[in-house]
Amino acid sequence: MTDFASALDDFLATRHAMGYKLDVHRLVLRRFVGHLEAIGAEHLTIDEALRWATQPPDAAPVWSAGKLGVIRVFARYLVAFDPATEVPPVELLPEPSHRIVPYIYSDEDLGKVLVAADHLRTEHRADTYRNVISLVAVTGMRVGEAVRLDRGDVSWENGVLTIVRSKFGKSRQIPLHETTLEALAAYGERRDERRPKPKSPSFFTSSTGTRLLRDNVSTVFPRLVREAGLAKRGGHRSPRLHDLRHSFAVKCVISWYRDGVDVEARLPLLSTYLGHVAPSTTYWYLTGVPELFELVAERLDGAVSKLER
């Protein structure tokens, strides 16, 4: 009989060491392993995995498919130690696409959001949110990376931000435009004037001097969007904070097309800058917008014309 609990502990430890964040996986798999142990299962089987993943019967298909997908990853690991393990095939309960179509912010959109941030209660809170949102918009960094920044992560001499052990445990440096450095320096001066004795090494602080919380930023931002009068387009969801990251990537590629550079050759650079594991992840960020489609079409037309000459 397979020792599922020990195997799961080893699996989670291995994945964690590889940089994966496993909150959902850990919860799903512990419940599944508890089920296998409760019924006295000898091995992980497809039938039992499917039976458990589809409970309760009225669960949303995407939830059942997601649970089975998590089990599939664990089964692929487990089969190396227990050859009798059955790995659920990918075509069994295929997970439907639920990718959120991002909202691409225009400069005018961003300006309206920042004006709304200026109306937040307390001068420091408004100042902090304006600068956090602006930094995410002009660098494409994750909001979690922004709020985790410490004062020592900003190199004023070299003009770079150091992001330490972000997603997948990766660290990277982001070069900043001089105007961004000036804005951050000015914020830092105002922050220290308001609270000379900080309670946290955090670069961005709350009104009480503690580190700004990502959950609080994620809660406040939708309100700023509503106050800015930004509305969802078509069947898309309302503008999200994470869409600023998508907007940065799209605008970056548009500028490359306008400059006539080799976009494909530069995509790996953008991927590294954004902290992606591979360029394939970055492609998901390049949601088609009319202007980008037009530029791509023009580039293709030019290439075809050269071949026909």
JOTA-V834339 format. One line per field, one symbol per residue. phi: phi as a letter, one per 20 degrees, with the letter a starting at -180 (. if undefined). psi: psi as a letter, one per 30 degrees, with the letter a starting at -180 (. if undefined). burial: 1 if it has 16 or more other C-alpha atoms within 10 Angstrom, else 0. A space follows every 10 residues. Layout:
BEGIN
phi: ???
psi: ???
burial: ???
END
This chain:
BEGIN
phi: .fefffffgf fffffffenf edgfgfffff ffffffffem ffbfdfgfff fffedfgeff gfffffffff ffffffffff dcgffdegff felffffcfe ffeefeffgf ffffffffef fmfffffffg fffffffedm fffffffefd gfedeffemc dddelegmme dbddfdffff fffffffgff gfffbfdfeb fgfecffene ffefffffef ggffffffme dfdmefffgd ffffffffff fffgffffem effffeggff ffffnefbgg ffgffegfdg ffgfffffff fffffffef
psi: kkieeeeeee eeeeeeffgk kgeeeeeeee eeeeeeeefh kelkleeeee eefgklfglk eeeeeeeeee eeeeeeeeff fjffkkjkle fjhkkkkgkk jlkjkleeee eeeeeeefgl kkeeeeeeee eeeeeeeffg lkeeeeffkl effjjeefhl kkjkibkggk llkjkkleee eeeeeeeeee efeeifikfl fkekllffgl kkkeeeefee eeeeeeffgk llkbglllkl effeeeeeee eeeeeeeefg ljeeffeeee eeefglelfe eeeffhkkle eeeeeeeeee eeeeeeff.
burial: 0101001100 1100000000 0000110110 0110011000 0011110011 0111000000 1001111111 1101101100 0100111100 0010100000 1111100001 0111011101 0001111111 1111111011 1111111111 0011000001 1111001100 0011010001 1001001100 1000000000 0111111010 1100001000 1101100101 0000000111 1111111111 1111001000 0010001101 1111110010 0100111000 0100100000 000000000
END
